[in-house]
Amino acid sequence: MSYAVSGRPVGRGLLSLAVAGLAWGTAGAAAALLHRSSGLGPLSLSFWRYVGGLALLLAARALRPAVPRPRTATRRRGGLARTLAQGLVLAVFQSTYFLAVRDTGLAVATVVALGCGPVLIALGARLGFGERLGAGGVLAVTGALAGLAVLVLGGGGATVRPAGVLWALASGVSYAVLTLVTRGGARAGGGRDALTTTAWSFGVGALVLLPFALAEGALPGRAGLGTTLLLLGYLAGVPSALAYVLYFAGAAVVRSATVSVIMLLEPVSAAVIAVLLLGERLTGATMLGVALLLVAVAGLAVQERRVGVQGTRGRDGLPVEGPPAPVPPQRFR
């Protein structure tokens, strides 16, 4: 059975996910600066992130040429239900992560939320889709989780609080559900239009977060309003609109467990920004954690490309999916 179920090249999907993970890593620095300049809380910040991203995606969708896509009524209903689920889970994923950071700190929240994701996703993909990691994949996931722990917790000073850990677990579970729903939609014949999927998911997420943002205080302070708008524009554009379009496009092509490991590039990007732009000290733990993560991501990417090529062909060498290969004309003697 082919893993490249959406018809896109696996290599392009891997590149999309890598860029999305690196872009996600810049969101933390932008959010930290926004907390200082705007006074917005985590739920209000997530709300404006989705609203701004939705506006950019709708503008991009209006400017691109229309491509007719014939769809049956059943497929339309399935796509609507999937988009609603993605938007709801996306809102839970982001909000519970911010709440975990608030209650137990960035280090523990990141390790628990991102660390449980690959395990849950690998299990769900194996039971739901029959996707096997193999010994090399298990080794890569283990190495990635070790690298994540060393990178984030290596500096010490982490504080474990039960409430924050529970929020982080909720974030990890919702992230796993988001990845599996996206992958399942692609296998069912959907997930081809990542821009539209992201736009509707952001719209649903914004509606879900609106009452919580109003209760928290949705309007930023007047002091430093220009800086706040610039940072919100960046947060909505790069680690939100762009990154999630690339994420949904890549997650439709690549095996679910591979998606979760490649997205661990997020803390790598955040660590590099912290050292280069925020003046944090480069430690041995940071270097070791980054090295372990990069090796794991590279190894799993190589395996994914191999599986993507082999999975598209049957025993006779012909493609499993798509139209049959043309038969050469026969000569009669």
Salt bridges, closest charged atoms under 4 A:
ASP103 OD1 - ARG102 NE 2.97
GLU131 OE2 - ARG183 NE 2.72
GLU131 OE2 - ARG187 NH1 3.48
ASP193 OD2 - ARG64 NH2 2.60
GLU304 OE1 - ARG255 NE 2.92
